[in-house]
């Protein structure tokens, strides 16, 4: 049996490196919204919360750019992995000439927990996301209350994003292995601030 251990420090150091490299950025556009949600990512939708938006940018697509103002910090415990990320969500209107007009900047916080394991040679897992809290950091369209946007984000997360993501995680991802290397009796155990992986390693010689 071969064992590999990784501490919270290992993952957090990697998070700092990704953050400083600008890799923790995600853009959300209309084509990424599942059709069955019945929700359009455009100014008409958000005008229900921000009436002046429809007047300034009538019926225009909206894009969100998600980024982390600070590197994420996670902890490992007997129950799995948990983190409390802080995410900035910058909204833009996409103008007819494809240029972007800044609309507003939101700060999102929430609790995220994850459990991973190995099944049939694939890495599988599940995520749980607590209630997302939203605050307004800046606005180019005037002041507005964020309660309705917060409710919408929590609804989409719990009813669309999380189920779809967990379905993908349940299918799993192949373990990255070298050629002719096979693993058996794989185990994944969580300890306080420590993740332990173990497996029997088998080498398949060329025939």
N, C-alpha and C positions, 0 to 999 in steps of 0.2 A: 504494500500500500504506500503510495506517494502522497504527501500532504503539501498543501500550499496555503499559507495564511496571509491575510491582508488586514491591516488596521484601519481605523477611521482616518488616521493621519495620511495613509497612502491615498485614499480616495479624495480627501480634502486637498491634498497637494496637487493631485491631478486636476481637481476643479479649479484651483487657482490658475494653473497653467492654461487651461481652456479659456477661462475668463479673460486673462491678460492677452491671449491670442485673438480675442474677439470671436471665438467659435460658438459661444452660447447665445446665438441670435436666431430667431425664427420669425419668418414672415407668414402671415395668414391672409389669404385672399379668398374671393368668392368661390373659386373652383375647388377649394379644400373643404367647403361646407357640404356635408352629405345632403343629397336631394330630399330625403325623406323628412328632414327636419322642418322644412317649410319656412326657412329663415334666409333672407337675402342680406348679404353684407353690402349695404349701400346706405346713402344718406337718408333715403326715405324711411328706412327702418329706424334709424337713430333719431329722426326728427320727432318721434313720439316722446323721447326724453329731452331732446334739445330742439325746440321749435324753430329757432333761428337758423339751424343747420340747413333745412330745406330751402330757405330763402337765399342763403349764401351759395350753396352748392346743390342745386336741385337735381335729384335722381342720378347721383354719380356713385360709382363704385367706391368702396372703402377698403383700405388695406391697413392691417395692424402689424407693427414691428415690435416683437417681444425681445427684450434683452435683460441682462442681470446687472444692476448697478454695482453689486458686490458679488464676490465669488460665493457660490452656494456652500453651505456647511452641513454635513450629514453626521449622524451618529449611528452606530451599530449596537444593537442590544439583543437579548435572547429572543425577542419577538420579531426581529428583522431590521430593516433599515428605515430610518426616519430623517426627514429634513424639513426645514421651514424656509422655503425660498422666497426671495423678494424679486418681483419681476416688474419692469417698466413696460407699459403697453402704449406705444405711440400710434395714434390713429391718423391716417392721411386720407384725403379725398383724391381719387385719381381723376385728373382733369382730362378733357377731350384730347388734348395734345400729349397725353400720357405723363405729364409732369405731376408732381405731388404737392398738395397743399396741406400743411400741418393743421390738424383739427384740435386734438387734445392729448394730454399725456396722463395716463393713469398709473397708479402704483397698486400692485396686486400682491397680497400675502395670503398664505394658507399653510396648512400642515399636510405633508405627503408622507405616506408610509409604503414600504415595498417589501415583498418576500420573494425570494428566488429559490429555485431548486433545479434539479436535473432529472429529466424523465425521458427514457428511451433515447439517450444520447443527445438530448436537446435541452438547452437552457430555457426554463419556463418561469413564469412569475405572475404576480398580481400587484396591482396598485390600489391604494385607497387615498382619496383626496378629501380633506376636511373642507369646511365652508370657506370660500374665498372672500376676503375682505378687500374692498376697493376704495381708494381715495384719489381725489383729483390733485395732480401736481401742477398742471399748467393747462391753459386753454386759450386757443386763438379764436374761439367762437363765443366767448363770454362765459360767465359762470353758469353752472347747472348742478343739479343734485345727482349723485351717482347711485342712489338706492336702486333705481329701476335697472340700471346697467349691471349692478352687482347681482340682482336677482336673476337677470337674464344669463349672466355668465355662470352662475351656480346651476341653473337649470340645464344649460347646454353641457356643462361639465359632467353632471351626474347622470343625465339621460342620453347623451350622445358620445361625447369624447371618451369618458371613462369606460363604458361598456365596450366600445369599439377597440380601445387600446388594450383592455384586458383580454378580449377575444384573441387579439394578435399575440399577446404575451402567453396565453394558454397554449397556443399552437407551438410556440417556442422558436428558438434559433439554434442552428447547428453549432456544436462545440468546435471552436477553431483548433484543429489538430494537424500535426505534421503528417506527411505521407507515411502509410504503413503503421501508424500508431492507433491503437484502439484502447478504450477505457472501459472498465467494468466496475461494479460495486461502488458507484459514485455516491459520495455523500456531501452534503452542504450543511454546515452547522453555524449558528449565530451565537456568539458570546458577547460579553460587554466590551464594546470598542474593538471587536475582533471577529473576522469572518474566516472560517476554516473550510477548505475544500480538500477532499481526499478521493483517491481512486486507485484501483489496480491498473497498471500500465502494461500493455501487451504490444510487442513489436512483431509485425508480420513481415518476414523476409520475402524477398522477391522470388517468385517461382521460376 
